[in-house]
């Protein structure tokens, strides 16, 4: 399960980090602090993708066992 979770995490971490960065860049009130907030938001996006990748891997393995 760890290997599958790692592969999914690679994809989800880039997606979540990109979404978090877009939120910072698209919010006018955060635009002035974008250089400071960009790495923080990317880090938060990467960390948030960890439980999601574990959950998705668990669901994939459960659906394969049921079939």
KOLLO-636520 format. One record per atom (N, C-alpha, C): residue number from 1; residue in one letter; atom name; x, z, y. Coordinates in pm, 1 decimal. Layout:
// KOLLO-636520
> lumlo	margu	gumar	east	up	north
> NUM	a	CA	X	Z	Y $
...
// end
This chain:
// KOLLO-636520
> lumlo	margu	gumar	east	up	north
> 1	x	N	82.0	0.0	-118.7 $
> 1	x	CA	0.0	0.0	0.0 $
> 1	x	C	86.9	0.0	125.9 $
> 2	x	N	204.0	62.1	118.2 $
> 2	x	CA	290.6	68.7	235.7 $
> 2	x	C	335.4	-69.6	281.6 $
> 3	x	N	370.7	-156.8	187.0 $
> 3	x	CA	418.1	-290.5	223.4 $
> 3	x	C	307.9	-371.2	291.3 $
> 4	x	N	187.0	-363.4	238.0 $
> 4	x	CA	74.9	-434.3	298.9 $
> 4	x	C	44.9	-378.2	437.4 $
> 5	x	N	48.5	-247.2	449.5 $
> 5	x	CA	24.7	-183.6	578.5 $
> 5	x	C	129.8	-224.2	680.6 $
> 6	x	N	254.4	-238.2	637.8 $
> 6	x	CA	362.2	-278.9	727.3 $
> 6	x	C	342.4	-422.0	778.0 $
> 7	x	N	301.4	-510.8	688.9 $
> 7	x	CA	277.1	-649.4	728.9 $
> 7	x	C	161.8	-656.4	829.5 $
> 8	x	N	56.5	-582.0	803.1 $
> 8	x	CA	-57.8	-580.5	895.2 $
> 8	x	C	-17.6	-516.7	1027.2 $
> 9	x	N	65.9	-413.3	1021.3 $
> 9	x	CA	109.2	-346.7	1143.4 $
> 9	x	C	187.8	-441.1	1234.8 $
> 10	x	N	269.1	-527.5	1176.4 $
> 10	x	CA	346.4	-622.4	1256.7 $
> 10	x	C	253.4	-709.3	1340.1 $
> 11	x	N	145.0	-753.2	1280.4 $
> 11	x	CA	49.7	-837.3	1352.0 $
> 11	x	C	-30.0	-755.6	1453.3 $
> 12	x	N	-81.1	-640.6	1410.1 $
> 12	x	CA	-165.0	-560.3	1498.9 $
> 12	x	C	-88.0	-498.6	1614.3 $
> 13	x	N	37.6	-463.7	1592.8 $
> 13	x	CA	112.5	-401.7	1703.0 $
> 13	x	C	132.2	-498.6	1818.2 $
> 14	x	N	159.6	-623.1	1787.9 $
> 14	x	CA	171.5	-722.9	1894.5 $
> 14	x	C	39.9	-747.1	1965.5 $
> 15	x	N	-67.3	-747.1	1888.6 $
> 15	x	CA	-199.4	-767.2	1947.6 $
> 15	x	C	-238.4	-650.6	2036.8 $
> 16	x	N	-223.9	-528.6	1986.6 $
> 16	x	CA	-260.8	-410.7	2064.9 $
> 16	x	C	-171.5	-394.5	2187.6 $
> 17	x	N	-42.8	-422.9	2172.7 $
> 17	x	CA	48.3	-412.3	2287.0 $
> 17	x	C	11.8	-515.3	2393.4 $
> 18	x	N	-23.8	-634.9	2350.2 $
> 18	x	CA	-64.1	-738.7	2446.0 $
> 18	x	C	-191.9	-702.9	2519.0 $
> 19	x	N	-287.4	-647.0	2447.0 $
> 19	x	CA	-412.2	-605.2	2510.4 $
> 19	x	C	-385.7	-494.1	2611.7 $
> 20	x	N	-303.4	-397.2	2573.2 $
> 20	x	CA	-271.8	-287.1	2664.0 $
> 20	x	C	-199.2	-337.1	2789.1 $
> 21	x	N	-109.4	-431.5	2772.0 $
> 21	x	CA	-38.3	-487.1	2887.2 $
> 21	x	C	-133.5	-565.3	2977.1 $
> 22	x	N	-224.4	-640.0	2917.7 $
> 22	x	CA	-321.7	-713.8	2997.9 $
> 22	x	C	-411.2	-620.0	3078.6 $
> 23	x	N	-445.8	-507.9	3021.5 $
> 23	x	CA	-527.3	-410.8	3095.5 $
> 23	x	C	-452.5	-362.4	3218.9 $
> 24	x	N	-324.5	-333.4	3202.9 $
> 24	x	CA	-245.2	-286.3	3317.2 $
> 24	x	C	-231.8	-396.9	3422.2 $
> 25	x	N	-204.4	-517.9	3379.1 $
> 25	x	CA	-181.8	-626.4	3474.9 $
> 25	x	C	-310.1	-675.5	3540.0 $
> 26	x	N	-422.5	-661.3	3472.3 $
> 26	x	CA	-548.1	-712.2	3526.6 $
> 26	x	C	-623.2	-609.9	3610.8 $
> 27	x	N	-582.0	-485.4	3608.1 $
> 27	x	CA	-648.2	-381.9	3687.0 $
> 27	x	C	-581.4	-374.4	3823.7 $
> 28	x	N	-657.0	-406.3	3929.1 $
> 28	x	CA	-595.3	-408.8	4062.7 $
> 28	x	C	-535.4	-274.7	4106.2 $
> 29	x	N	-596.4	-164.6	4069.0 $
> 29	x	CA	-543.6	-34.6	4112.9 $
> 29	x	C	-413.0	1.8	4042.2 $
> 30	x	N	-384.8	-60.6	3928.9 $
> 30	x	CA	-260.7	-33.7	3855.6 $
> 30	x	C	-151.9	-136.6	3884.8 $
> 31	x	N	-185.8	-237.7	3960.3 $
> 31	x	CA	-92.6	-348.0	3984.6 $
> 31	x	C	35.0	-302.5	4054.9 $
> 32	x	N	23.5	-207.5	4145.2 $
> 32	x	CA	141.1	-161.8	4219.9 $
> 32	x	C	240.2	-86.9	4129.9 $
> 33	x	N	191.5	-28.4	4023.1 $
> 33	x	CA	277.8	49.2	3934.4 $
> 33	x	C	302.9	-23.4	3802.7 $
> 34	x	N	286.4	-153.0	3800.9 $
> 34	x	CA	293.5	-229.4	3676.7 $
> 34	x	C	429.5	-218.1	3608.3 $
> 35	x	N	538.5	-215.7	3685.7 $
> 35	x	CA	671.5	-207.3	3624.2 $
> 35	x	C	691.6	-75.3	3552.4 $
> 36	x	N	628.1	28.8	3602.1 $
> 36	x	CA	640.6	159.4	3539.4 $
> 36	x	C	543.1	174.8	3422.1 $
> 37	x	N	424.0	120.4	3436.3 $
> 37	x	CA	320.2	139.5	3336.1 $
> 37	x	C	326.8	39.7	3220.1 $
> 38	x	N	392.5	-73.0	3239.1 $
> 38	x	CA	397.2	-175.3	3133.6 $
> 38	x	C	462.4	-122.9	3005.4 $
> 39	x	N	581.4	-64.0	3009.7 $
> 39	x	CA	639.9	-14.8	2884.2 $
> 39	x	C	559.0	98.2	2821.5 $
> 40	x	N	497.8	180.4	2904.9 $
> 40	x	CA	416.4	290.4	2852.6 $
> 40	x	C	294.5	235.6	2780.3 $
> 41	x	N	228.6	137.9	2842.0 $
> 41	x	CA	109.0	80.8	2779.3 $
> 41	x	C	143.9	5.1	2650.9 $
> 42	x	N	256.8	-62.0	2648.8 $
> 42	x	CA	299.4	-131.5	2526.8 $
> 42	x	C	327.2	-30.5	2415.5 $
> 43	x	N	393.9	77.7	2448.7 $
> 43	x	CA	420.6	182.1	2349.4 $
> 43	x	C	292.9	243.8	2294.8 $
> 44	x	N	196.9	266.7	2381.7 $
> 44	x	CA	68.5	320.8	2336.9 $
> 44	x	C	-2.1	221.7	2246.1 $
> 45	x	N	3.3	94.3	2281.0 $
> 45	x	CA	-58.8	-7.6	2195.7 $
> 45	x	C	4.6	-14.4	2058.0 $
> 46	x	N	136.2	-4.1	2052.4 $
> 46	x	CA	206.3	-6.6	1923.2 $
> 46	x	C	170.2	116.6	1841.1 $
> 47	x	N	165.0	232.7	1904.8 $
> 47	x	CA	130.7	354.7	1831.4 $
> 47	x	C	-14.4	354.8	1784.1 $
> 48	x	N	-103.5	298.1	1863.9 $
> 48	x	CA	-243.7	291.4	1822.3 $
> 48	x	C	-265.7	197.2	1705.1 $
> 49	x	N	-177.5	102.3	1688.5 $
> 49	x	CA	-194.9	6.4	1579.0 $
> 49	x	C	-159.4	66.5	1442.8 $
> 50	x	N	-85.9	177.2	1440.1 $
> 50	x	CA	-47.0	239.0	1312.7 $
> 50	x	C	-166.9	282.4	1227.5 $
> 51	x	N	-259.0	364.1	1279.9 $
> 51	x	CA	-371.7	402.6	1194.5 $
> 51	x	C	-464.0	285.1	1160.1 $
> 52	x	N	-475.5	190.0	1250.7 $
> 52	x	CA	-559.7	73.7	1222.4 $
> 52	x	C	-501.9	-10.2	1109.2 $
> 53	x	N	-371.0	-27.0	1107.3 $
> 53	x	CA	-311.0	-106.1	1000.0 $
> 53	x	C	-323.7	-34.7	865.9 $
> 54	x	N	-312.4	97.0	866.4 $
> 54	x	CA	-329.5	173.2	743.5 $
> 54	x	C	-473.0	159.3	691.9 $
> 55	x	N	-569.7	166.2	783.3 $
> 55	x	CA	-710.6	153.6	746.2 $
> 55	x	C	-741.3	14.3	691.0 $
> 56	x	N	-691.7	-89.4	755.2 $
> 56	x	CA	-715.6	-225.9	709.7 $
> 56	x	C	-653.1	-249.1	572.6 $
> 57	x	N	-532.5	-199.2	551.7 $
> 57	x	CA	-467.6	-213.6	421.3 $
> 57	x	C	-547.0	-141.3	313.3 $
> 58	x	N	-597.9	-25.0	346.5 $
> 58	x	CA	-678.4	51.2	251.3 $
> 58	x	C	-805.6	-25.5	214.4 $
> 59	x	N	-869.4	-87.6	312.8 $
> 59	x	CA	-991.5	-164.2	287.4 $
> 59	x	C	-963.0	-289.0	204.6 $
> 60	x	N	-851.6	-354.2	228.9 $
> 60	x	CA	-815.3	-473.0	152.3 $
> 60	x	C	-791.0	-435.5	6.1 $
> 61	x	N	-716.6	-329.7	-16.5 $
> 61	x	CA	-689.0	-288.0	-153.8 $
> 61	x	C	-815.4	-240.6	-225.4 $
> 62	x	N	-905.5	-174.1	-152.4 $
> 62	x	CA	-1030.3	-128.8	-212.9 $
> 62	x	C	-1119.2	-246.6	-250.9 $
> 63	x	N	-1119.5	-350.8	-169.7 $
> 63	x	CA	-1203.0	-467.9	-202.0 $
> 63	x	C	-1145.1	-545.2	-319.6 $
> 64	x	N	-1013.6	-543.6	-336.5 $
> 64	x	CA	-953.4	-611.8	-450.5 $
> 64	x	C	-978.5	-535.6	-579.5 $
> 65	x	N	-980.3	-404.9	-572.5 $
> 65	x	CA	-1005.9	-324.6	-693.0 $
> 65	x	C	-1151.4	-337.7	-737.8 $
> 66	x	N	-1242.6	-352.8	-640.6 $
> 66	x	CA	-1384.7	-362.5	-672.2 $
> 66	x	C	-1419.3	-497.4	-734.5 $
> 67	x	N	-1342.9	-598.8	-702.5 $
> 67	x	CA	-1373.4	-733.7	-751.8 $
> 67	x	C	-1326.0	-759.4	-891.5 $
// end
